[in-house]
Amino acid sequence: MLKLPPQIKGEKANEIITRFVNKRLLDLMREIILDEVSWNLVLTGQLNGEDLAAKSFDELVDIESLIYDMDFAENISMTYLPDNYPIEKANYNFFGLFKLLKAKKEYVPALAMEYKL
């Protein structure tokens, strides 16, 4: 979970805000991942639109293989990273942020992860 500075007075209220922001960011990242993966599956003829709609995120996405996918890294790099950021580090930092958002404990993201936010 992303560690956020206290927004308002009240520990419970800050906990609710932190959980909401983390869930929203995680949903946005899932959408980005799913768009990239589904686009490639449709382009390569592995799935059609109807099959795609019937499958869940976990059925379509293999995070472990995406970490090493350089096409995914190039797409992520073009959209979410500075111009001269090394492509070979793009997936590592992108999925590092994804895993940080899914964590139970709160963590402060690395600078490259903050840039993606």
C-alpha positions as CSV (number, residue, x, y, z in Angstrom):
1,M,0.0,0.0,0.0
2,L,1.2,3.5,-0.8
3,K,2.1,5.5,2.3
4,L,0.3,8.9,2.1
5,P,0.9,11.8,4.4
6,P,-2.0,12.5,6.8
7,Q,-4.7,14.4,4.9
8,I,-7.0,15.4,7.7
9,K,-7.3,15.0,11.5
10,G,-8.4,11.6,12.6
11,E,-6.6,8.4,12.2
12,K,-9.7,6.4,10.9
13,A,-10.4,9.1,8.2
14,N,-6.8,9.0,7.0
15,E,-6.9,5.2,6.8
16,I,-10.1,5.4,4.7
17,I,-8.5,8.0,2.4
18,T,-5.3,5.9,2.0
19,R,-7.3,2.7,1.2
20,F,-9.4,4.6,-1.3
21,V,-6.5,6.2,-3.1
22,N,-4.6,2.9,-3.2
23,K,-7.5,1.0,-4.6
24,R,-8.1,3.6,-7.2
25,L,-4.5,3.7,-8.3
26,L,-4.4,-0.1,-8.4
27,D,-7.6,-0.2,-10.5
28,L,-6.0,2.3,-13.0
29,M,-2.8,0.2,-13.2
30,R,-4.9,-2.9,-13.8
31,E,-6.7,-1.1,-16.6
32,I,-3.4,-0.1,-18.2
33,I,-2.1,-3.6,-18.0
34,L,-5.3,-5.1,-19.3
35,D,-5.4,-2.7,-22.2
36,E,-1.9,-3.6,-23.3
37,V,-2.4,-7.3,-22.9
38,S,-5.8,-7.5,-24.5
39,W,-4.6,-5.4,-27.5
40,N,-1.8,-7.8,-28.1
41,L,-4.0,-10.8,-27.8
42,V,-6.5,-9.5,-30.3
43,L,-3.8,-8.3,-32.7
44,T,-2.1,-11.8,-32.7
45,G,-5.5,-13.5,-33.1
46,Q,-5.3,-15.4,-29.8
47,L,-8.6,-13.9,-28.6
48,N,-11.5,-12.1,-30.2
49,G,-13.5,-9.4,-28.5
50,E,-16.2,-11.7,-27.2
51,D,-13.7,-14.1,-25.6
52,L,-11.9,-11.1,-24.1
53,A,-15.0,-9.8,-22.4
54,A,-15.7,-13.1,-20.8
55,K,-12.3,-13.4,-19.1
56,S,-11.1,-11.8,-15.9
57,F,-7.9,-9.9,-15.3
58,D,-6.1,-12.9,-13.7
59,E,-7.1,-15.1,-16.6
60,L,-5.7,-12.7,-19.2
61,V,-2.6,-11.3,-17.4
62,D,0.6,-13.2,-16.4
63,I,2.5,-10.6,-14.5
64,E,5.6,-12.7,-14.2
65,S,6.0,-13.0,-18.0
66,L,5.1,-9.3,-18.5
67,I,8.0,-8.3,-16.4
68,Y,10.4,-9.5,-19.1
69,D,8.2,-8.4,-22.1
70,M,10.2,-5.6,-23.9
71,D,7.2,-4.6,-26.0
72,F,5.2,-3.9,-22.9
73,A,8.2,-2.0,-21.5
74,E,8.4,0.2,-24.6
75,N,4.7,1.0,-24.4
76,I,4.9,1.8,-20.7
77,S,8.0,3.9,-21.3
78,M,6.5,6.0,-24.0
79,T,3.4,6.9,-22.0
80,Y,4.4,6.9,-18.3
81,L,8.2,7.6,-18.1
82,P,10.5,10.5,-18.9
83,D,11.9,10.5,-22.5
84,N,15.4,9.2,-21.6
85,Y,14.4,6.6,-19.0
86,P,16.1,3.2,-19.6
87,I,13.5,0.8,-21.2
88,E,15.1,-2.2,-19.5
89,K,14.1,-0.7,-16.1
90,A,10.5,0.3,-17.2
91,N,8.8,-2.9,-16.3
92,Y,10.7,-3.4,-13.1
93,N,9.6,0.0,-11.8
94,F,6.0,-0.3,-13.2
95,F,5.4,-3.7,-11.6
96,G,7.2,-2.6,-8.5
97,L,4.6,0.1,-8.1
98,F,1.8,-2.4,-8.9
99,K,3.1,-4.8,-6.1
100,L,3.6,-1.9,-3.7
101,L,-0.1,-0.9,-4.1
102,K,-1.2,-4.5,-3.5
103,A,0.9,-4.9,-0.3
104,K,-0.8,-5.0,3.1
105,K,1.8,-2.7,4.7
106,E,2.4,0.9,3.8
107,Y,5.5,1.8,1.8
108,V,7.0,5.0,0.4
109,P,7.6,4.5,-3.4
110,A,10.9,5.0,-5.1
111,L,11.3,8.2,-7.1
112,A,10.7,6.5,-10.5
113,M,7.5,5.0,-9.1
114,E,6.4,8.4,-8.0
115,Y,6.9,9.7,-11.5
116,K,4.5,7.1,-12.8
117,L,1.9,8.2,-10.3
